[in-house]
Every structure is written in structure tokens, then in C-alpha cells.
Amino acid sequence: MDENLHSPQRRLIELRIEHADLDELIDRNMLDRPADEITLRRLKKRRLALRDQIARLECELDPPEPA
């Protein structure tokens, strides 16, 4: 059971959920407080970092086939 809590697949799911949450937060922030550019920039930067982590983890879990 403990093994499943720290599996790469579980981490990937957690990262995708966090990325989706940030998407929603960014959308809401743009509508509610469009003048808060610093917060918006930080959220977008975090979302981009998550996307990079997700891509790396996906490559590790499903490496490309050799040509």
C-alpha cells in the first residue's frame, strides 16, 4: 500500500491535478483582479514548471521507441 503512495503514476496524477487547479485559479484571477500582475505572473510561472515536470515524468514512464 505504501508503495502506491509514492509511485511515479500517483505523482503524475497529483501534478496534473495541481496544474488543473492552477489553470482555474489563473482564470479566476484574470476575471476578478486583472490588475494583480505579479500574482498572475507567479501563478503562470508555477503552472509552466508543473507542465515541465509532467512532461519529464511522462517521458520516464513511457520512453519513446527507438527508431
Phi and psi restraints in degrees (value plus and minus 20) as a CYANA .aco file:
   2 ASP   PHI     -80.9   -40.9
   2 ASP   PSI     -50.7   -10.7
   3 GLU   PHI     -82.9   -42.9
   3 GLU   PSI     -58.3   -18.3
   4 ASN   PHI     -89.4   -49.4
   4 ASN   PSI     -47.0    -7.0
   5 LEU   PHI     -88.5   -48.5
   5 LEU   PSI     -44.2    -4.2
   6 HIS   PHI    -137.5   -97.5
   6 HIS   PSI      -1.2    38.8
   7 SER   PHI     -95.1   -55.1
   7 SER   PSI     131.7   171.7
   8 PRO   PHI     -80.3   -40.3
   8 PRO   PSI     -53.9   -13.9
   9 GLN   PHI     -84.4   -44.4
   9 GLN   PSI     -61.4   -21.4
  10 ARG   PHI     -85.9   -45.9
  10 ARG   PSI     -61.1   -21.1
  11 ARG   PHI     -80.8   -40.8
  11 ARG   PSI     -60.6   -20.6
  12 LEU   PHI     -82.1   -42.1
  12 LEU   PSI     -62.9   -22.9
  13 ILE   PHI     -82.1   -42.1
  13 ILE   PSI     -64.5   -24.5
  14 GLU   PHI     -82.4   -42.4
  14 GLU   PSI     -61.6   -21.6
  15 LEU   PHI     -84.8   -44.8
  15 LEU   PSI     -60.4   -20.4
  16 ARG   PHI     -85.2   -45.2
  16 ARG   PSI     -59.3   -19.3
  17 ILE   PHI     -84.5   -44.5
  17 ILE   PSI     -65.5   -25.5
  18 GLU   PHI     -82.5   -42.5
  18 GLU   PSI     -59.4   -19.4
  19 HIS   PHI     -83.3   -43.3
  19 HIS   PSI     -64.0   -24.0
  20 ALA   PHI     -84.1   -44.1
  20 ALA   PSI     -60.2   -20.2
  21 ASP   PHI     -81.7   -41.7
  21 ASP   PSI     -61.4   -21.4
  22 LEU   PHI     -85.9   -45.9
  22 LEU   PSI     -59.1   -19.1
  23 ASP   PHI     -75.3   -35.3
  23 ASP   PSI     -68.2   -28.2
  24 GLU   PHI     -84.1   -44.1
  24 GLU   PSI     -62.8   -22.8
  25 LEU   PHI     -83.5   -43.5
  25 LEU   PSI     -61.0   -21.0
  26 ILE   PHI     -84.6   -44.6
  26 ILE   PSI     -64.8   -24.8
  27 ASP   PHI     -80.0   -40.0
  27 ASP   PSI     -65.5   -25.5
  28 ARG   PHI     -83.9   -43.9
  28 ARG   PSI     -61.6   -21.6
  29 ASN   PHI     -82.8   -42.8
  29 ASN   PSI     -58.8   -18.8
  30 MET   PHI     -86.6   -46.6
  30 MET   PSI     -53.5   -13.5
  31 LEU   PHI    -100.1   -60.1
  31 LEU   PSI     -63.3   -23.3
  32 ASP   PHI     -98.4   -58.4
  32 ASP   PSI     -67.4   -27.4
  33 ARG   PHI    -154.6  -114.6
  33 ARG   PSI      53.4    93.4
  34 PRO   PHI     -85.3   -45.3
  34 PRO   PSI     -34.7     5.3
  35 ALA   PHI    -103.7   -63.7
  35 ALA   PSI     -31.3     8.7
  36 ASP   PHI    -105.4   -65.4
  36 ASP   PSI      50.8    90.8
  37 GLU   PHI     -86.2   -46.2
  37 GLU   PSI     -56.2   -16.2
  38 ILE   PHI     -84.8   -44.8
  38 ILE   PSI     -67.1   -27.1
  39 THR   PHI     -82.7   -42.7
  39 THR   PSI     -63.4   -23.4
  40 LEU   PHI     -81.5   -41.5
  40 LEU   PSI     -62.8   -22.8
  41 ARG   PHI     -82.4   -42.4
  41 ARG   PSI     -61.6   -21.6
  42 ARG   PHI     -84.5   -44.5
  42 ARG   PSI     -62.4   -22.4
  43 LEU   PHI     -83.5   -43.5
  43 LEU   PSI     -62.6   -22.6
  44 LYS   PHI     -86.4   -46.4
  44 LYS   PSI     -57.8   -17.8
  45 LYS   PHI     -85.3   -45.3
  45 LYS   PSI     -61.8   -21.8
  46 ARG   PHI     -84.4   -44.4
  46 ARG   PSI     -61.4   -21.4
  47 ARG   PHI     -82.7   -42.7
  47 ARG   PSI     -60.8   -20.8
  48 LEU   PHI     -84.7   -44.7
  48 LEU   PSI     -60.9   -20.9
  49 ALA   PHI     -83.4   -43.4
  49 ALA   PSI     -59.9   -19.9
  50 LEU   PHI     -83.7   -43.7
  50 LEU   PSI     -61.4   -21.4
  51 ARG   PHI     -81.4   -41.4
  51 ARG   PSI     -59.6   -19.6
  52 ASP   PHI     -85.5   -45.5
  52 ASP   PSI     -62.1   -22.1
  53 GLN   PHI     -82.5   -42.5
  53 GLN   PSI     -61.6   -21.6
  54 ILE   PHI     -82.4   -42.4
  54 ILE   PSI     -65.7   -25.7
  55 ALA   PHI     -82.2   -42.2
  55 ALA   PSI     -63.0   -23.0
  56 ARG   PHI     -82.2   -42.2
  56 ARG   PSI     -65.6   -25.6
  57 LEU   PHI     -85.7   -45.7
  57 LEU   PSI     -59.3   -19.3
  58 GLU   PHI     -82.4   -42.4
  58 GLU   PSI     -59.3   -19.3
  59 CYS   PHI     -86.1   -46.1
  59 CYS   PSI     -57.6   -17.6
  60 GLU   PHI     -86.8   -46.8
  60 GLU   PSI     -59.2   -19.2
  61 LEU   PHI     -98.2   -58.2
  61 LEU   PSI     -50.9   -10.9
  62 ASP   PHI    -155.3  -115.3
  62 ASP   PSI      55.7    95.7
  63 PRO   PHI     -84.0   -44.0
  63 PRO   PSI     129.2   169.2
  64 PRO   PHI     -85.8   -45.8
  64 PRO   PSI     128.0   168.0
  65 GLU   PHI     -93.4   -53.4
  65 GLU   PSI     120.4   160.4
  66 PRO   PHI     -85.8   -45.8
  66 PRO   PSI     127.6   167.6
